[in-house]
């Protein structure tokens, strides 16, 4: 029973009355719905909007839903805020981000295949309206925990970075590889949301900056494969609860995962903005 249900008795103060106590009545409704006797309406909304540790500072509307939690872009954004700006380079708008592009060294990131699908929705409308024509800039480290453009050995590469415009369903999809785990951080992906593709490619008017977290079972499976040895050691001393970014709540940033190491994984996340 969550905190919202615990507040049930106070609803009498708002002029609501029931023949049964509120909590008993709700239990009866759930039992009847489970038996198919009545439709169960509104319970999902209560779970989604109830107070929880995942409610890290992020704006919300009484008529909408909470926006994706704001997080740091970190020291390796490549958006011009910390040195190099990859967003203004020709070729950055792409779905396959495994290879470097443009005037880079032309390398390819190795690792377990990963497809990333983000669905950007309008928080003010209750998360039911897709944000068509927005744009997402997404980036992450490689299998060794190194960031292109910044880390030693890959400063001449710009792989694992790309921009996509959202389609009619608010979706963007990137083909990538599963990132490694480096010391001190839970495995994650960075992303910035822009109001339009023009904004993204001119590196202006970021609307939201956040991070996607990976479930531990997927990390454990991937890191047991060749090439991820350092990730096994780094992950062993971490948890989502101790991570400096996700420790204040990760429920709205934890990706849903499907797939396997043999054929690759798909990570999906809804991003209310």
N, C-alpha and C positions, 0 to 999 in steps of 0.2 A: 504494500500500500504506500503510495508516494505522498509527498508533503502536501500536494493539492487536495487529495482525499482527506488528509488529516484535518484540513480546515473546514470540512463539511458542516459541522454543527453551527459554525458562525453564519452560514447562509440564512438561518432564521432571521438574522438581523437585517437582511435585505428583503424581508417581506415574503419569503418562501416558506411554505409549510407542507408537511407530508403526513400521511396517516401512520407511517412507520418512521423510525429514526433514519436520518439521512444515510448513514453508512449501511444499515441493513437494507434499505431500499435499493442502494446501488449494487449491493451484492446480489439481490434478487434480479435486478435488471440484467446483470452479467450472466447469471445462470440461465435466465430465459432466453437471452440472445444466443448463448452457447448451444441451447437445445433447438434453436431455429424458430422460436416462438415469436420473437420480435427482432427488428433490426437494431443493431448497436450503433448509435450515432454519437459522434463527438468524443469518444474515448481516446482515439488516436491524437486528437488535438490537445487533450489534456496532458497526455504523456509528453508531447513535443514541447509544450509551453511551460510545464511545471519546472520549478526551481531545481537545479541540479548543479554538481560541480563543473559541468561543461559550460555553464553560463558565465564564461569569462567575459570581460568587458566588451560588449558589442551592442550596437543600438537595436532597438526593436520598436514596433508600432503596436498600439492596442488593436488595430485592425489587421495587423500583419503577423509576421513571424520574425524571429531573431535573425539578424544578419550573421554571416560567417565571422567567427572571431578574428579580430585584427592581430597580426603577428609581425615580427620583424622580417624584413627582407634579407637580413643577414649581411655578412661582409662581402658576399660574392654575387651581387644582383645582376651586374652587366647591363643595367638600365641607365647608366650615366650618373647615378647618385654616388657611386664609389669608383670613379675612374672610367674604365672602358664602357662604351655604349653599343651593345650589339643590336639594339632595336632599330637603329637607323641604317643598318646594313641591308643591302639588297639580298633577298633570299631568306630572310628571317621568318617570313610568313610561310609556314610549312607544317605538315602533319608528321612527317618522319624526322625525328630529331636525333637519330642515332649517329648521323654523319655530320662532320663539319662542313661548312659552306663558304662561298665567297673566296676571299684571299687567305683563308686559314691554311693550316698545314694539310688539311684533307683527311684527317684520321677518322676512324670509326670506333665508337664505344662498344666494348664487348660485355656480354652478360646475358642473364636469362631474359628472354623477350618480355616486354611489358607494354600493354595498351592502357592508356589513361584517358578516361572519359569524364569530363566535368560538365554538369548541367547548371547553367547560371539562370537563376530565377529571381523574380521581383519580390523582395521581402515585404514591401508595403501592401501587396495584394494577397498576402497570406501564403506566399511561395507557390501559388498556383499558375502564375503567368510567366512563361519563359522570356528571357531577355534576348530577343533576336537582335543581331547586329552589334552586340557588345564584342569585346575582344579579350583574350586571355594570353598573357605571356607566362610561360612555364619553364622552370629550370630546376636541375638537381645535379648531385654529384655522380661520378661514374662508379664502376665496380670497386675501385680502389679508394673511394672516398674523396677523390680530387674533383675540383671544380674547374671546368675549362675557363680560359682567359685569366685565371688567377693562380692556380696551384702549380707548384714546381713540376716541370715536365709536360704540362699541357697548356701553357700560356699562349701557345700559337694555335690552339684548337678552340672551336666554339660549338662543339657538339653538346647535346643534351640541353639545348635552348631553342625555343621556338614560339611563334605567335600563331593563333588561330582566331578566326571570326566565328561567333556563335551562329548556328543555323536556326531554322524556324522553331525548333524545339529547345533552343537555348544551349545546345550541346557543342562542345569542342572535343576532338579526339586526337591524341598524340601517340605515335608509335615510338617506343623507347626501350630501355633496358632497366631491370630492377636495380635501384641504387644500392651502393654499399652502406655500411654503418661505420662512421668514423668516431673517434674518441669523443665522448661527452654529449653526443646527440642521438636521439632515437631516429631510426630511418624515416625519411620524410621527403616531400617535394614542395618547393616554393612555387607560388603563383601570384600574379597581379591581375586584377580585373580593370579593364578600361571601358569607357563609354562607347568607343567605336574603334574600328581598325585604324583609322587615321590618327586617333589619339595614341594608340599603342605604338605605331611605327614612328611617331614623332616624340615618343617618351614624355607625354604630357597628360595631366589630368587622370592620375591613377585614382580609381574609386575605392578599391579594396586590395589589401595585401594580406595573404594568409598562407597556411601550410597544410598539406595533407599528410596524415600519419598512416603507417602500415600496421596491420594486425600482426601480432607476434608469431602466429602459426605460419603465416606466409613467409615472414622473415626467416624463421628457423629452417623451413624447407629449402628456400633459395640459398641460404648461407651454408648449407650442407653440401652444395655442389662445388665443382672446381672453380677456382678463381676468387672465391669469397672468404678465404681463410682468415684474413684480418677482421672481417666483419663478425665472425663467430666470437672472437676474443673481445671485440669492442662491445658487442651486444650483451655479453654475459654480465656486465656490470651496470646495465641500464634497465629501466622500465619506463612505461608511459607516465607512471605516477612520479617518477624522479626526474624526468626530463625537464630541462629548464623552460621549455616552451609549452609542452603539453600537460605539465603537472597541475595546472589550474583548471583542467577539463579538456577532454579530447573527443567527447561524444559526437560533436558535429563536424569533426575533422577526420574521423577514422574512416578510411576507405572500405567499401565493400569489395571483397576479392573473390574471383572465380579463376579456375585454371589449375595448372600443375607445372612443375619444373620441366617436364618433358616437352610441352607445347607452349609454355609461357602463361603469363597471368594477365588478367584484366582488372584494373582498379577503377571504381566508379565512386563519384561523390557529387552530391547536390550542393551548390554554392549560392545561398541567398544573399543578394546585395541590395 
